[in-house]
Each structure stands twice: as C-alpha cells, then as structure tokens.
Amino acid sequence: MYENAFNTIEKNLRAEEGIANELDYVEQTSWVLFLKYLHDLETERRDRAELDGTTYAPIITGKYRWDEWAAPKANGTFDHNAAMIGDDLIAFVDQKLFPYLAAFRTTATGPRTIEYKIGEVFTELRNKFRSGYILRDVLEILDGLNFNTQDQRHELSQLYETRIRRMGNAGRNGGEYYTPRPLIRAMIKVIDPQIGETIYDGAVGSAGFLCEAYDYLRPKAQTAADYETLQTRTFFGQEKKGLAYIIGIMNMVLHGIEAPNLVHSNTLNENVMDIQEKDRHDIILANPPFGGGERREVQQNFPIRTGETAYLFLQHFVRKLRAGGRAAVVIKNTFLSNTDNASVTLRRELLGAAELHTILDCPQGTFQGAGVKTVVLFFEKGAPTRDVWVYQLDPGRSMGKTNPLNDADLAEFVTLQRTRALGPKSWLVKRADLDDATCDLSVKNPNAPEAAALRSPEDIIADMLARDAETADILESIRGML
C-alpha cells in the first residue's frame, strides 16, 4: 500500500514545475509527511489523555490542524466541498501555514521540544509546489498513510530511506546525505552501544547513523524506562545544512523517535577548547564531509588549523568523547599518509589521545559517485594507541549502483574484529614501529603476494632487439623458400 502511494506521489511530482530533481522530491515530501505524522501523534496523545481522564492541549490548533486544511472530513470521509484547492491552497500554505509553524521556534520552551523542531523545520523550508491541484492530490494520498503502529512506521521509514539513497546517487552533492547502511550497521556492531549511553553525530546528514543505532538498541529496551531513555536521552546530532536537517528529523521520526535531539547549527563554529564534560558523549558515529575549505575564523576554533573539513571534525570528535568513550568515524584514506603538517599532527594527536584499535580499509565504490577511497577509524578515548588492527575489505567484485556494498560483504570483518584475528586480509601495526616523524599509517597488506620485480629499461630494449633479430632470421628463411 505505502509503496504504491509513494510511487503515485512521485508520478504527480514529475508534473510539478517547482520540483526539479530527487533532492526537491525528498524535501517537499518531507514537510507534508512531517505534518501528517504530527497529526497522528497528536491524535494518539489526545486518545490516551481521554483514557486517562486528563485533558490534552494540542500543539497545532484551529485552521492549521491537518484535518482542517489538508484533509477535512465530514462523517469520517473526505469532504471535497471543504477542501481548498488550486491557488487558494498554495496561498494558504505560503502565507499562513508556514509562518504559523515557523513561529514555534520563538515560542517553544526549549530546543529539545517538538514545538522547537516544528519551528526549525518550517523556518528553513520553502514550499516549492506551484500547482494547488498537484498539492491537493499529494495531500489526499498522504492522508491515507498511518503512523499508528511500529510496523507502519517501519514500512514508511524503509520507503523514505530508499528515496534518500536515490537522492544520494542523484548528484548535486547528494552523496553527503547518504552513507551506505551496511557500512553503518557494521560500525554499530563493532561499537556495540548499550541503553543508557549517549550517541552523537556532529555531521548528522540524513541521520542514518542515529536511526540505525536506534534500530540496534530498540529490541534491547525491556522496560518503559528503557524506552523513555531511547526516546529522549540517547541520540544527539547537529547539522549545518537546512535540507539535511529536515531529512534527518523526518528520518528519525519515521524510525520511531518522536522528538529528535537534532540541532540546526554548524558544529565547527564551536571552539573545541570550550567543550566541557557535560557536553561529551559515550559514543560517536559519523561520516563528516570531505574537502570543504573552511574559513579562517572557523579554523580558529581548533588547535590544529586546516581548511580540510574532515580534519576539523575529527578534532571535534576526539574532544567530544568522554573518557572511555568509543567512536567510529569515516574519513578519506589519504588521512593515513598525507605528509602536510596538519595531517601528521592530527595523526600524532589521535594516536596519543585515544587507542586507535581498528582501521577498516574500504574498497573503491563503497560510496557511490564519491570518487575517493575511505577508511573507518575505530578508537576509544583514554590510553594511547599500542597497536592497530587493520582489515582490508575486499568484496571480490567491482561495486557500483547496481552492485552496492551489502551486509554479507562486512560479515567477516565484524566477526574477526572481536578478537582482532590475523589473516590474509588483516594484520597488526605496532605504534612503536611507526616512523615518529610522520606517523604514517598507510594501508600496506604484508600478507599480499609480492609483485614481480619490474625489469629495467636496458633489459626491455635488449629483449626487443633480440626479438627483432629473430624475426629477421625467420623472414630471410621464408624468402629463401620462394
């Protein structure tokens, strides 16, 4: 049912002149889905209050309620006579609904409330529907979707994730929104979070790490207190870009987190020297953006100053971890070997401030369209690094859009990592054996068969001349037979 609904919406949106690509599709679907989710959530809370004999004060009131403007009902069925359509619907959304919802940002009691999230989303968003007839069709379809049960939310979340993945493959830097879920799940299995620990992603994107971590922990919640902990005191994130923030909020909501603790801000604007114990977390899971080219005023917030965005994030993550905290961070593989001062200094700091116990070397094609090779750094803050277990992931095939990374590709890594077993694709690098001047951690598999030595130019030329002479002799023999 939900798959057909999403496909129909997508077909409608292709005819909408204000929506041009996959990113627009996900963005515009998100705000409508978000409002339908809020309506179902408020309906559930009102029903629960009636059963308890209490009164529920709704968040969204009057003509801004979903069942007033989006899907008015008469005797339980859709009331077409009362439903706005065409230019009237677009005018209401642009001039009344969005300003009303954006105002929650200033009236909410705090940034962790769902009211504040509503205000953040609709301060950042702009309605791109130009046809009130297409929007009306989309509203009617989405009104038929329900968020009432865990199964329904799960199905919706899977469909939403599929759209995010397609957006990540669609260009326009879409890849920054999507980290392959099999890689995320493998990282989580190695880190093994527990209920009661806080999990943080300072470059949250579409919130894939936090959603997968919630899915990992949800079956472990045995009591109402456990569930409340997961809902309110476990998952934290920050995101700079508006679209990514909106998608992250919606993705977490669909996975079952009612009021996600996501903050819309630039993580790198925080001076890492000002981070206090109360700001720290037990676990960090992240895939910070590569490249970048951060401004000088942003670089001033870090002891190791560099324009490379991922290096600034790595410094942030090291300081954001509590003592004994665990992290898994995706980064370009050139971090392991670059010889510039920032790279060398940051490697030395990481090896000294944390136990970098595992490096997962990912093959080309792990990230669709990214064009770079990546590694995952697994570390625990506290004691310095003694040795690093390196695993070279080799799925045995070329990966692409039609043949992406899957969970089976990573199963051996997850199993071997528990004991840091040595094998053809895994080995140990001792800290004492590293060159202290460079701390070079380049992935060089000592178990790989040695390549045949290259011949010298002189040998190659001599061989060519010998073959030419042999060919000349054969031709002379043939001439003699004529």
C-alpha positions in Angstrom: 0.0 0.0 0.0 2.6 2.5 1.0 4.9 1.7 -1.9 2.0 2.4 -4.3 1.3 5.6 -2.5 4.9 6.8 -2.8 5.1 5.9 -6.5 1.9 7.8 -7.2 3.2 10.9 -5.4 6.4 10.6 -7.4 4.4 10.5 -10.6 2.5 13.6 -9.6 5.6 15.5 -8.6 7.1 14.9 -12.1 4.4 17.2 -13.4 5.1 19.9 -10.7 7.2 22.7 -12.3 8.6 23.8 -8.9 10.2 20.4 -8.2 13.1 19.6 -10.4 15.1 16.6 -9.0 15.4 13.9 -6.4 16.5 16.4 -3.7 13.5 18.5 -4.2 11.3 15.4 -4.2 12.5 14.3 -0.8 12.4 17.8 0.6 8.8 18.5 -0.4 7.6 15.1 0.5 9.2 15.5 3.9 7.3 18.6 5.1 4.0 17.1 4.1 4.8 13.7 5.7 6.0 15.6 8.9 2.7 17.4 9.3 0.7 14.1 8.8 3.0 12.5 11.4 2.3 15.3 13.8 -1.5 14.9 13.3 -1.3 11.2 14.0 0.9 11.8 17.1 -1.5 14.4 18.5 -4.5 12.2 17.8 -2.8 9.4 19.7 -1.9 11.7 22.6 -5.5 13.0 22.8 -6.9 9.5 22.8 -4.5 8.5 25.5 -5.5 11.5 27.6 -9.2 10.6 27.3 -8.5 7.1 28.5 -6.5 8.5 31.5 -9.3 11.1 32.2 -7.0 14.0 31.5 -7.0 16.9 29.1 -4.6 17.2 26.2 -3.6 20.6 24.9 -2.8 20.3 21.2 0.4 21.8 19.7 -1.3 22.7 16.4 -4.7 24.4 16.7 -7.6 25.8 14.7 -7.4 26.1 10.9 -3.8 24.8 10.9 -4.7 21.3 12.0 -4.2 18.7 9.3 -7.9 17.7 9.4 -8.9 21.3 8.8 -6.8 22.4 5.8 -5.1 19.2 4.4 -7.8 16.6 4.8 -11.2 18.0 6.0 -13.6 15.3 6.9 -17.4 15.0 7.0 -18.9 12.0 8.8 -15.5 10.3 8.6 -15.0 10.7 4.9 -13.0 13.2 2.9 -15.0 16.4 2.3 -14.2 17.7 -1.1 -16.5 20.7 -0.7 -14.5 22.0 2.3 -11.1 21.2 0.9 -9.0 24.1 -0.5 -7.6 23.6 -4.0 -5.7 25.5 -6.7 -4.3 28.9 -6.0 -6.3 29.2 -2.7 -4.4 26.2 -1.3 -1.0 27.5 -2.3 -1.8 30.9 -0.9 -2.8 29.4 2.4 0.3 27.2 2.7 2.7 30.1 1.7 1.1 33.0 3.5 -0.5 31.4 6.6 0.5 27.8 7.4 4.3 28.2 7.0 4.6 31.4 9.0 2.4 29.9 11.7 4.6 26.8 12.0 7.8 28.8 11.8 6.7 30.9 14.8 7.0 27.9 17.1 10.8 28.4 17.0 10.4 31.5 19.2 7.6 30.4 21.4 8.9 26.9 22.3 10.1 26.3 25.8 13.4 24.8 24.7 15.3 23.3 21.7 14.6 19.7 22.7 10.8 20.1 22.4 8.9 19.0 19.4 7.5 22.6 19.1 11.0 23.8 18.6 11.6 21.2 15.9 8.5 22.3 14.1 9.7 25.9 14.1 13.2 24.9 12.9 11.8 22.8 10.0 9.4 25.5 8.8 11.8 28.4 9.3 14.3 26.6 6.9 11.8 25.1 4.4 10.1 26.8 1.5 7.1 25.3 -0.2 8.0 24.5 -3.9 4.6 23.4 -5.0 3.2 25.8 -7.6 0.1 23.9 -8.5 -2.5 23.6 -5.8 -4.1 20.8 -7.8 -1.0 18.6 -7.6 -0.5 19.5 -3.9 -4.2 18.5 -3.2 -3.6 15.1 -4.9 -0.4 14.6 -2.7 -2.3 15.6 0.4 -5.1 13.1 -0.2 -2.6 10.3 -0.9 -0.6 11.0 2.3 -3.8 11.3 4.4 -4.2 7.6 3.7 -0.9 6.7 5.4 -0.9 6.0 9.1 1.9 6.2 11.7 -0.1 4.5 14.4 1.9 1.2 14.7 5.5 0.3 14.8 5.0 -1.8 11.6 3.5 1.1 9.8 6.3 3.4 10.8 8.9 0.8 9.8 7.5 0.4 6.3 7.3 4.2 5.8 10.9 4.5 7.1 12.2 1.9 4.6 10.5 3.7 1.7 11.9 7.0 2.9 15.4 5.5 3.2 15.1 4.3 -0.4 14.3 7.8 -1.5 17.3 9.2 0.4 19.6 6.6 -1.2 18.3 7.5 -4.6 18.9 11.2 -3.8 22.4 10.3 -2.7 23.0 8.8 -6.1 21.4 11.8 -8.0 24.4 14.2 -8.0 24.3 17.8 -6.7 26.4 16.6 -3.8 23.6 14.2 -2.8 26.1 11.7 -1.5 26.7 13.8 1.5 23.2 12.8 2.7 23.8 9.1 2.4 26.2 6.6 4.0 25.7 3.0 2.9 23.6 1.4 5.5 25.5 -1.9 5.6 28.7 0.0 6.5 26.8 1.9 9.2 25.4 -1.4 10.6 28.9 -2.9 10.7 30.3 0.1 12.5 27.5 -0.1 15.1 28.0 -3.8 15.7 31.7 -3.2 16.4 31.0 -0.3 18.8 28.1 -2.2 20.4 26.2 0.7 22.1 24.1 -0.1 25.2 21.0 1.5 26.6 22.0 4.4 28.9 24.9 5.5 26.7 24.6 8.7 24.6 25.3 8.6 20.9 26.3 11.6 18.9 26.8 12.6 15.3 28.1 16.1 14.7 27.6 15.8 10.9 24.2 14.2 11.1 23.1 14.5 7.4 20.1 12.2 6.9 20.6 10.8 10.4 21.5 7.3 9.1 23.8 6.6 12.0 21.3 7.6 14.7 18.4 5.7 13.0 20.4 2.5 12.6 21.7 2.8 16.2 18.0 3.2 17.4 17.1 0.0 15.4 20.0 -1.8 17.1 19.0 -0.7 20.6 15.2 -0.9 20.3 15.0 -4.7 20.8 17.1 -4.3 24.0 14.5 -2.0 25.6 12.8 -4.2 28.1 11.0 -1.6 30.3 9.1 1.7 29.9 12.1 3.4 31.4 14.4 1.9 28.8 12.1 3.1 26.0 11.9 6.6 27.6 15.7 6.7 27.7 15.9 5.8 24.0 13.3 8.4 23.1 14.8 11.4 25.0 18.3 10.9 26.3 20.2 8.7 23.9 20.6 10.2 20.4 22.1 13.7 19.7 23.2 15.3 16.5 24.0 18.6 14.8 23.6 19.6 11.1 24.6 22.7 9.3 22.5 22.4 6.1 18.8 23.0 6.1 17.7 20.3 3.8 19.8 17.6 5.5 18.5 18.8 8.9 14.9 18.4 7.7 15.6 15.0 6.2 17.3 13.9 9.4 14.4 14.9 11.5 11.9 13.2 9.3 14.0 10.0 9.1 14.3 9.7 12.9 10.6 10.4 13.3 9.8 7.6 10.8 12.1 5.2 12.7 10.1 5.9 15.9 11.9 8.8 17.7 9.1 11.3 18.4 11.2 14.4 19.1 14.7 14.0 17.8 17.5 15.8 19.6 18.9 17.4 16.5 20.2 20.9 16.4 20.4 23.0 13.3 23.8 24.6 13.6 27.4 24.4 12.2 29.3 22.1 14.5 32.6 23.7 13.5 31.6 27.1 14.9 32.1 25.6 18.4 35.5 26.2 19.9 36.7 22.7 20.9 38.6 24.2 23.8 35.3 25.3 25.4 33.8 21.7 25.4 33.1 20.7 29.0 32.3 17.3 30.5 28.5 17.9 30.4 28.8 18.3 26.6 30.5 15.0 26.0 29.1 11.7 24.8 29.8 8.0 25.3 29.7 7.1 21.6 30.4 9.0 18.3 29.3 7.6 14.9 29.9 9.8 12.0 30.8 10.4 8.3 31.9 14.0 8.2 32.1 15.8 4.9 35.3 15.6 3.0 37.1 18.6 1.4 35.3 21.7 2.2 37.8 24.6 2.6 36.7 26.1 5.9 37.1 29.8 6.5 39.9 31.2 8.7 37.5 32.2 11.5 36.2 28.7 11.7 39.8 27.3 11.8 40.5 29.5 14.8 38.3 27.1 16.9 40.8 24.3 16.6 44.3 23.8 17.8 45.3 22.1 14.5 44.3 24.6 11.9 43.4 23.4 8.4 40.9 24.0 5.7 40.1 20.3 5.5 36.6 20.0 6.9 37.0 16.3 7.9 40.2 17.1 10.0 38.3 19.7 11.9 35.5 17.3 12.6 37.9 14.7 13.8 39.4 17.1 16.3 35.9 17.9 17.5 35.0 14.2 17.9 38.1 13.4 19.9 37.2 16.2 22.4 33.5 15.5 22.3 34.1 11.9 23.6 34.0 11.1 27.3 37.0 9.3 28.8 36.5 5.7 27.8 34.1 6.7 25.1 34.1 4.9 21.7 34.0 6.2 18.2 33.8 5.0 14.6 34.4 7.7 12.0 34.6 7.5 8.2 37.4 9.6 6.6 39.4 9.7 3.4 42.2 7.1 3.2 44.7 9.9 2.4 44.4 10.9 6.1 46.6 7.9 6.9 49.5 9.0 4.8 49.4 12.7 3.9 52.6 14.5 4.8 51.4 18.0 5.4 51.8 19.4 8.9 48.1 19.2 9.7 47.7 15.5 8.7 50.9 14.5 10.6 50.0 16.5 13.7 46.4 15.1 13.8 47.6 11.5 13.4 50.0 12.0 16.2 47.3 13.6 18.4 44.8 10.8 17.7 47.4 8.1 18.5 48.2 9.8 21.8 44.8 10.8 23.0 43.0 7.6 22.1 43.5 3.9 21.4 43.1 3.7 17.6 42.4 -0.1 17.8 40.9 -0.8 14.3 41.1 0.6 10.8 38.7 -0.7 8.2 40.0 -0.1 4.7 37.0 0.3 2.3 37.3 -0.5 -1.4 36.7 1.9 -4.3 33.0 2.2 -4.9 31.9 2.0 -1.3 30.4 5.5 -1.7 28.5 5.8 -5.0 29.8 8.8 -7.1 32.2 10.0 -4.4 35.4 9.1 -6.3 37.5 8.7 -3.2 38.6 5.8 -1.1 37.7 5.8 2.5 38.7 4.1 5.8 36.8 3.8 9.1 38.7 4.7 12.2 37.6 2.9 15.4 39.0 4.4 18.6 38.5 4.6 22.4 39.4 7.8 24.2 41.9 7.4 27.1 45.0 5.3 26.9 47.3 5.9 23.9 47.5 3.6 20.9 49.6 0.5 21.3 48.8 -1.3 18.1 46.2 -1.0 15.3 44.3 -3.9 13.7 43.9 -3.2 10.0 41.3 -5.1 7.9 41.3 -4.7 4.1 37.8 -5.1 2.9 37.7 -7.0 -0.5 34.2 -8.0 -1.6 35.7 -9.8 -4.6 33.8 -7.6 -7.2 33.6 -4.1 -8.6 30.9 -2.2 -6.8 28.5 0.3 -8.4 24.9 1.5 -8.3 23.6 -2.0 -9.4 26.0 -3.9 -7.2 26.5 -1.9 -4.0 28.0 -2.9 -0.6 25.9 -5.3 1.4 25.8 -6.8 4.9 27.4 -10.1 3.8 30.4 -8.2 2.5 31.1 -7.0 6.0 30.2 -10.1 8.0 33.8 -11.4 8.1 35.2 -8.0 9.3 32.7 -7.8 12.1 33.4 -11.4 13.2 37.2 -11.1 13.1 37.3 -7.7 14.7 36.0 -9.1 18.0 39.3 -11.0 18.6 41.4 -8.9 16.1 42.3 -12.1 14.4 45.1 -12.1 11.8 44.6 -13.4 8.3 45.2 -12.8 4.6 43.2 -9.5 4.8 44.0 -8.4 8.4 47.2 -7.6 10.3 48.6 -5.6 13.2 50.6 -2.3 13.1 52.5 -1.6 16.2 52.7 2.0 17.4 56.4 1.5 18.2 57.1 0.6 14.6 55.7 3.8 13.1 58.0 6.5 11.9 57.7 9.1 14.7 58.4 11.9 12.2 55.3 11.1 10.1 53.2 8.6 12.0 52.4 7.1 8.6 49.5 4.6 8.8 49.3 3.7 5.1 47.4 0.5 4.4 50.1 -1.9 3.2 49.0 -5.5 3.5 52.0 -7.6 4.5 50.2 -10.8 3.5 49.7 -9.8 -0.1 51.8 -11.7 -2.6 54.8 -9.8 -3.7 54.5 -8.3 -7.2 57.1 -9.4 -9.7 60.1 -7.1 -9.9 59.9 -4.6 -12.8 62.5 -5.1 -15.5 65.0 -2.4 -16.2 64.7 -0.3 -19.4 68.0 -1.8 -20.6 66.7 -5.4 -20.3 63.5 -4.5 -22.1 65.4 -2.8 -25.0 67.8 -5.8 -25.3 64.9 -8.2 -25.4 63.2 -6.2 -28.1 66.4 -6.1 -30.2 66.8 -9.9 -29.8 63.2 -10.5 -30.9 63.7 -8.2 -33.9 66.8 -10.2 -34.9 64.9 -13.5 -34.5 62.1 -12.1 -36.7 64.6 -11.0 -39.4 66.1 -14.5 -39.5 62.7 -16.1 -39.9 61.8 -13.7 -42.8 65.1 -14.5 -44.5 64.4 -18.2 -44.2 61.0 -17.7 -45.8 62.5 -15.6 -48.6 64.9 -18.5 -49.4 61.9 -20.8 -49.9 60.3 -18.7 -52.5 
